[in-house]
Amino acid sequence: MGHDDYRRDSGDNISTRLTYLLIGGGIGAILALLFAPKSGHELRGDIADATRKGIDRSREAAQQLGDRAGEYYEATRGRASELYSQAAERVGEVAQTARDAASRQAGTLTAAIDAGKKAYQDEKRKTEMSGRIDAAPNYGGETTN
């Protein structure tokens, strides 16, 4: 389990605990109001106040969680962008290295082909020259080699 997994799990754990705390607080407030010796009108007003406070706290908690999620999103987006840039840079370096190696190999291959052509032409000339000497007329009865 990586470091980022720990952060995500602890964030989920905190939000779950906060939700349970708010629900427990709301239930406790309602029970306290129900068992308090008050008139029906006062009791309904207190329940309405407690409900409004619970809703306000829930909104605040939701806002905090939304803000925190936005922060995590921005941090993750920034990190992903950074990793993408690094990967693109490394791919460019590898591609350039491959191009350089291919160009060196192409240069070597071209030189080998040129050397082969030159050797072929030299041998062809030698063969043609030796054929001409052998085909030359021999007037004196001597052979020239």
Order of alpha helices (4+ residues) and beta strands (2+ residues): alpha-alpha
